[in-house]
Amino acid sequence: MAELHKLGQYDTAVIGGGLAGLIAAIELAKGGQSVIILEKAARLGGRAMTNKKNGAFFNLGGHAIYRAGQAYAILTELGVRLHGGSPSSKIMALWNNQIVPMPANLTNMLTSKLLTWSGKMQLIQFVMKLTKLDASRIPDRSLRDWAEAEISDPMVRHVFYSLCRTATYAQDTDFQLAGPVLAQLQRALKGVLYLHGGWQTIVDQLRELAVKAGVQIVSGKDVKEIVLENGRVQKLLLAGAEYIQAANVISTASPSETYKLVSDAADRTILKQWKDQARPSMAACLDLGLRKLPEGGRDVAMGLDQPIFFSHHTLNTQLSDNGTLVVHLVKYNGPGESDPKADERLLTEAMNTLHPGWEDQVVARQFLPNITVVHDTLHRGRASRFTGPAVEGVRGLYVAGDWVTHGEMLADASAASAKRAAAAILKSYVMA
């Protein structure tokens, strides 16, 4: 066995240099800790990275920041500049391969050909109820159970499910808990932001803040094992016979990856439960850089009979350096539903319906056949409602990331869980 080479000793080691990892590291460093981030990829950012293709900036899947969410509040508090624009308020619906106005405002609700008169009244009443609803008081029941009991009109339910998919980036109505989904829908209705330059702008600013705070950042280093001694974190084994000594570890990896890192001790911790009960949200995404959009006024469209969403991101946002238009299409998939060829065909057909002739305008293209949106959500069947930040059964081990939720979703969960994990570590030092 090769002799191990020690790379350093730190108060806390953070596994993963994405949104959660960077925020947690900054918070800890500001609290006086010595901190190292270990990122296995060559670049920081995780799924918050942005790629440039022929002048177009493509995020890894659909990204929007919710103005009423935790990510917006925490990033702003850290001093991250969030510049961007909002999507079009004129929304179209796709129903039976036809394009019709989405009943998303009072005028469209009253004039919609999708809805009967009673359906229009029910939708208006539901929207009014949603603005006053305390989602935290809704009992733990699936989104479908709640919707079937509260919304009698089938078409109004189609509209509702479409809005929920778009707000949560998920298609899992039989398992998603109604309360958290409705809370996320309320946040979405308060406004979202597409970022100029893509989400890489957040990553770059967080990296700069981390370096200024004294965080050591190492990319291209794969953590192989979290070594324990008497039930407490001792060190991290890295590829290449290297190790880091650390009193605490924050893992921002997925439930299954974190479980594997604890090795033989994992089955004696809550990590096994988190791994076994996780229901990841998946999606197929098609991003296009176009010279122009063939049809004007078709900038946002939601599928009612298909779990798809289309958005023209550069309507009010800068995502190219040469005038290229960037559009995004996504098909939300439930666990195990991925069929890359069929999904790409469906997204292509949706684009044909919305913007016939678009193929002649393509200058850049990115297809992500099966991207993980989040590694877990609050859903029916989970033994514990909230996750982390501490890992029961291992002293000094904490988790953060999109799946480590106390009710938040998506980037909001990443940011909020990162702050919770850092706060728990700093509190433990004060109490020691």
ZINOR-V945395 format. One record per residue. N is the residue number from 1. PSI is psi in whole degrees, -180 to 180 (NA if undefined). OMEGA is omega in degrees with one decimal (none if undefined). NEAR is the number of other C-alpha atoms within 12 Angstrom. Layout:
n-><N/N>
psi-><PSI/PSI>
omega-><OMEGA/OMEGA>
near-><NEAR/NEAR>
This chain:
n-><1/2/3/4/5/6/7/8/9/10/11/12/13/14/15/16/17/18/19/20/21/22/23/24/25/26/27/28/29/30/31/32/33/34/35/36/37/38/39/40/41/42/43/44/45/46/47/48/49/50/51/52/53/54/55/56/57/58/59/60/61/62/63/64/65/66/67/68/69/70/71/72/73/74/75/76/77/78/79/80/81/82/83/84/85/86/87/88/89/90/91/92/93/94/95/96/97/98/99/100/101/102/103/104/105/106/107/108/109/110/111/112/113/114/115/116/117/118/119/120/121/122/123/124/125/126/127/128/129/130/131/132/133/134/135/136/137/138/139/140/141/142/143/144/145/146/147/148/149/150/151/152/153/154/155/156/157/158/159/160/161/162/163/164/165/166/167/168/169/170/171/172/173/174/175/176/177/178/179/180/181/182/183/184/185/186/187/188/189/190/191/192/193/194/195/196/197/198/199/200/201/202/203/204/205/206/207/208/209/210/211/212/213/214/215/216/217/218/219/220/221/222/223/224/225/226/227/228/229/230/231/232/233/234/235/236/237/238/239/240/241/242/243/244/245/246/247/248/249/250/251/252/253/254/255/256/257/258/259/260/261/262/263/264/265/266/267/268/269/270/271/272/273/274/275/276/277/278/279/280/281/282/283/284/285/286/287/288/289/290/291/292/293/294/295/296/297/298/299/300/301/302/303/304/305/306/307/308/309/310/311/312/313/314/315/316/317/318/319/320/321/322/323/324/325/326/327/328/329/330/331/332/333/334/335/336/337/338/339/340/341/342/343/344/345/346/347/348/349/350/351/352/353/354/355/356/357/358/359/360/361/362/363/364/365/366/367/368/369/370/371/372/373/374/375/376/377/378/379/380/381/382/383/384/385/386/387/388/389/390/391/392/393/394/395/396/397/398/399/400/401/402/403/404/405/406/407/408/409/410/411/412/413/414/415/416/417/418/419/420/421/422/423/424/425/426/427/428/429/430/431/432>
psi-><131/145/135/141/123/125/-19/173/132/158/-45/136/133/122/112/128/36/-161/-50/-45/-43/-44/-45/-43/-42/-47/-42/-43/-39/-26/3/7/153/128/140/138/130/112/124/-25/167/-24/152/162/-29/-132/4/4/154/133/143/127/115/43/-10/139/116/123/167/84/180/135/132/143/133/121/-29/9/172/-37/-45/-46/-45/-43/-41/-41/-36/-13/11/130/124/90/134/-161/167/152/166/141/-9/108/134/159/146/120/122/42/21/153/122/156/135/131/68/-5/172/-43/-49/-31/-44/-29/-3/135/-7/-28/145/171/-43/-35/-40/-44/-40/-39/-43/-44/-38/-44/-42/-40/-39/-37/-25/-4/135/94/-25/-16/0/128/158/100/158/158/-40/-44/-43/-46/-40/-33/-31/-25/110/-29/123/-41/-35/-37/-40/-46/-45/-48/-37/-44/-40/-42/-46/-38/-34/-10/34/153/87/53/-26/-12/-31/139/135/-43/-56/-37/-44/-38/-39/-39/-40/-41/-42/-39/-14/-3/138/162/128/131/133/129/-1/178/-10/-28/-34/-47/-47/-41/-40/-39/-45/-42/-39/-45/-44/-33/-8/11/133/126/123/117/162/19/117/122/129/-30/143/111/129/154/119/41/15/147/133/-48/170/126/132/163/146/23/40/159/159/131/130/139/-28/152/134/118/125/13/174/167/-43/-39/-42/-40/-46/-33/-29/-9/-130/-23/-8/-37/-14/9/173/-9/-35/-43/-45/-42/-48/-31/-1/138/91/148/129/161/154/128/135/117/138/138/121/148/-39/163/125/-35/122/150/1/75/-22/134/137/135/134/-37/3/143/63/159/139/137/134/103/-27/14/-45/14/144/108/28/160/12/18/0/138/138/124/154/133/141/144/119/129/141/170/127/10/1/132/86/-45/-44/-39/-43/-38/-42/-44/-38/-42/-38/-41/-38/-39/-44/-41/71/135/5/-28/-31/-10/2/129/-16/148/140/122/122/104/-26/65/142/119/-55/154/-15/159/171/119/163/135/-10/135/-34/138/-46/156/133/-168/-27/149/109/126/-12/111/132/-1/131/160/152/159/-178/-20/-7/83/145/30/-20/167/155/-135/-28/-40/-41/-49/-47/-41/-34/-44/-38/-43/-45/-43/-39/-41/-47/-37/-38/-30/-36/-39/-21/NA>
omega-><-177.1/178.0/-177.9/179.1/-177.4/179.6/-179.4/179.0/-174.4/172.8/-178.8/171.4/-179.9/179.0/178.4/-178.4/173.9/-177.5/-177.5/-177.8/-179.7/-179.9/-179.9/-178.7/178.8/-179.2/-179.2/-180.0/176.5/178.3/175.4/-178.5/167.7/-169.9/172.1/172.2/177.1/-178.1/-176.1/178.7/179.3/-178.8/172.7/172.0/-175.8/-179.7/173.6/177.0/175.3/178.5/179.2/179.2/177.9/177.0/-178.9/177.9/-179.3/169.0/176.0/-175.0/-178.7/179.6/172.2/178.0/-175.5/-174.7/-179.8/-175.5/-178.0/-179.6/179.1/-177.6/-176.6/178.8/177.8/178.2/178.7/-179.0/177.4/179.1/-177.4/-178.6/179.4/-179.2/-178.9/176.0/179.4/176.4/176.2/-173.2/175.7/176.1/174.0/-178.7/-177.8/179.1/176.9/179.4/179.1/177.1/175.7/178.6/-174.1/173.2/-172.8/-179.2/-179.4/176.2/-176.7/-176.2/-174.3/175.2/178.4/-170.0/169.6/179.2/179.1/176.9/177.7/179.7/180.0/179.6/178.5/179.4/-179.7/179.7/177.6/179.2/-177.2/-178.5/-177.4/-173.1/171.6/-173.8/-177.8/-177.7/-180.0/-180.0/-180.0/174.9/-176.3/178.9/179.8/179.0/-179.3/-177.3/179.8/-179.3/-172.7/-173.9/-175.5/-176.6/-176.8/-178.3/176.0/176.1/176.4/179.0/-179.8/-179.5/178.6/177.9/179.4/177.5/-176.6/-178.3/-175.3/-177.2/-174.2/177.4/-176.3/-169.1/-179.2/-177.5/178.1/176.1/-174.8/-175.4/178.6/178.8/-180.0/176.2/178.0/177.0/176.7/177.7/-178.9/-178.3/178.0/173.2/175.5/-175.3/167.6/-170.5/171.3/178.1/179.3/-175.2/173.8/179.2/175.6/-178.7/-177.9/178.9/177.7/178.0/179.2/178.5/-179.9/179.3/178.5/-179.6/178.5/179.2/173.5/-178.1/179.4/177.0/-178.2/179.5/-176.9/177.0/-177.8/-177.0/168.6/-175.5/-179.2/173.0/-176.8/176.4/-179.3/177.2/177.1/-177.2/176.6/173.6/-179.0/174.0/178.8/176.3/177.3/177.2/177.0/172.9/-178.7/177.3/-179.5/175.5/168.6/175.9/173.5/176.6/-179.4/177.3/-178.1/179.6/179.3/176.7/-178.7/-177.0/-179.9/171.9/-171.3/-177.5/-171.4/-176.4/178.9/-178.4/176.8/179.5/179.6/178.5/179.6/179.8/-174.8/-174.3/-177.0/173.0/-177.7/173.5/-176.6/179.2/169.3/-173.6/175.3/177.4/-175.8/168.4/-173.0/174.0/176.9/174.5/-176.5/-176.0/177.9/175.6/178.2/-173.2/177.3/178.1/178.1/175.0/176.7/179.0/174.0/-177.3/-176.7/179.7/178.5/176.9/172.1/-172.4/-176.2/175.2/179.5/-174.9/-179.7/179.9/173.9/177.9/-178.8/178.9/178.3/176.3/-180.0/175.9/-176.4/173.3/179.9/169.1/-179.8/-178.5/171.2/178.4/176.8/-175.9/-172.8/171.2/-170.3/-178.4/179.5/-180.0/178.5/178.2/179.2/179.7/177.6/178.6/176.5/178.2/177.0/179.4/-175.8/-173.6/179.3/-178.3/-177.2/-177.4/-178.7/-175.7/-172.7/172.9/177.7/-175.8/175.6/176.8/176.8/-169.4/-173.4/-176.9/175.4/176.5/171.5/-176.1/174.5/176.5/171.5/-174.7/177.9/179.1/175.9/-179.1/178.6/-176.9/-176.9/-176.9/173.3/8.5/-177.9/175.4/179.8/-179.8/178.0/178.3/179.0/179.5/-177.9/179.0/174.8/179.4/-174.9/-178.7/-177.0/-168.1/167.7/-179.4/180.0/178.2/171.1/-178.7/176.4/177.6/178.7/-176.7/-176.9/-179.6/177.2/-180.0/178.2/-178.7/178.9/-179.7/180.0/178.9/-179.4/178.2/-179.6/178.4/177.7/-176.7/-176.2/none>
near-><5/8/10/17/17/18/24/22/22/30/34/45/51/57/52/44/48/42/48/53/50/53/54/54/55/46/39/40/32/24/25/21/31/32/42/42/48/42/33/26/22/17/25/37/36/38/37/37/29/32/28/28/24/24/24/36/41/44/42/34/41/48/41/41/42/38/30/24/34/30/37/32/22/35/37/22/18/27/18/25/23/33/26/28/27/31/32/25/25/25/29/33/40/35/27/14/21/24/28/29/33/38/39/32/21/18/15/23/30/23/20/28/21/32/27/19/18/20/27/32/23/27/36/27/19/26/27/15/17/25/20/14/18/18/26/20/14/19/17/26/28/26/37/30/23/27/30/22/15/21/29/22/24/24/31/35/31/33/42/40/39/39/36/40/37/39/35/47/44/46/41/35/36/23/32/41/37/39/35/39/45/42/32/43/34/31/33/31/27/19/23/31/33/37/37/33/35/39/41/32/31/44/33/26/26/40/35/24/28/34/24/16/27/24/36/33/36/30/25/20/30/30/37/27/30/42/33/28/16/12/21/24/33/29/35/44/33/29/21/18/20/22/29/39/30/34/34/43/52/53/53/49/40/34/37/28/27/38/32/24/34/38/22/17/26/31/22/17/25/30/39/27/25/37/28/22/26/32/34/37/37/37/43/42/43/40/43/45/38/35/25/26/31/22/18/14/20/33/35/39/44/46/42/35/23/30/40/42/45/43/44/41/43/39/32/25/31/31/41/34/19/19/20/32/37/47/51/46/48/48/49/47/34/30/28/17/21/24/21/24/16/17/30/27/21/28/39/31/26/38/40/24/27/36/29/19/19/27/21/17/21/24/27/29/31/32/30/32/31/31/31/33/41/40/38/45/47/45/36/28/21/23/18/21/26/24/38/38/38/31/36/24/24/33/27/37/44/46/49/51/51/45/47/47/38/31/34/38/46/47/44/40/45/52/46/40/44/48/43/35/43/45/29/32/38/27/15/17/19/12/8/7>
